[in-house]
């Protein structure tokens, strides 16, 4: 009896194991689809998603850094045990990266295997003690190359990055970034939202950028690890309601022009615009060399709409035509609380109206009015109506005479 129970238990365990294996799915090969991307190599798992990593499959490296695209759910295994990924893998061992298509880890998955051999961590495992201090936003040394127009910011340990926009600068165009070996980009945000995987380090979407960089995470260049943020703004239209503008890192505000007239700057570290008009801000580096400028137009005056006939009262007895004071302004129209469009800038339907006009600087003005116009009939329509009334009268007379009785 005991032997039968043991056999039955073994069968049940085997069935349970087989079911688990089936539920876990099967590995799918990861296909390299691009080389020399921002993080090394780009791989695609068919039907699941993409990821980038700084090594190839079955390769031995000292450090592994992954960046997973949208739609995939990653799992990291070290020597067969699942581990937590905190931005970098550096402990020596045999690794497997799995990419599932769902959070439940059901079905097939992409499998990517590699090895890490790290002499630094091996030494630590043998009993060496070492304290690594992280310094955020360290002091940077700036140099400017007049030939290439690139700014170089160097960290205290000699690692650097090059950019065509100084930190904190405003630029109308494309931003470019290059990093030296050892300086890793961890996150890139646009208006507070993560951009995820990046195939290159050029940016052209309008908005505010923040790029997080980290250096010397393992302490191979000393006992200090650095973490810093590179921020800048890209814009298209020069009309912006800017009031306070900080000077980019490492530069000095040297000259201000307002509508072509030179205005003495209040401070070399910032600028405050208090009047509407066209501005040009010019900056110099530590050597006094002119290296950066910014132009913008400050506009705080709301646009307006011209109505024909004018809006002299809240309720109009006539249909109206309108035209915006600025060609680039946007006009929004609501009739009876529903958004509508006006053909040829004419309003020819009765109702309650709300109109808004907004310019490229964000200034807005609105209008509220009603139209109650009695339709005027064409003279020919009056003739037709008169004929219809006469015909009705004649028919009524005939009917009345036929209905009369002779007494």
Order of alpha helices (4+ residues) and beta strands (2+ residues): alpha-beta-beta-beta-beta-beta-beta-beta-beta-beta-beta-alpha-beta-beta-beta-beta-beta-beta-beta-beta-beta-beta-beta-beta-beta-beta-beta-beta-beta-beta-beta-beta-beta-beta-beta-beta-beta-alpha
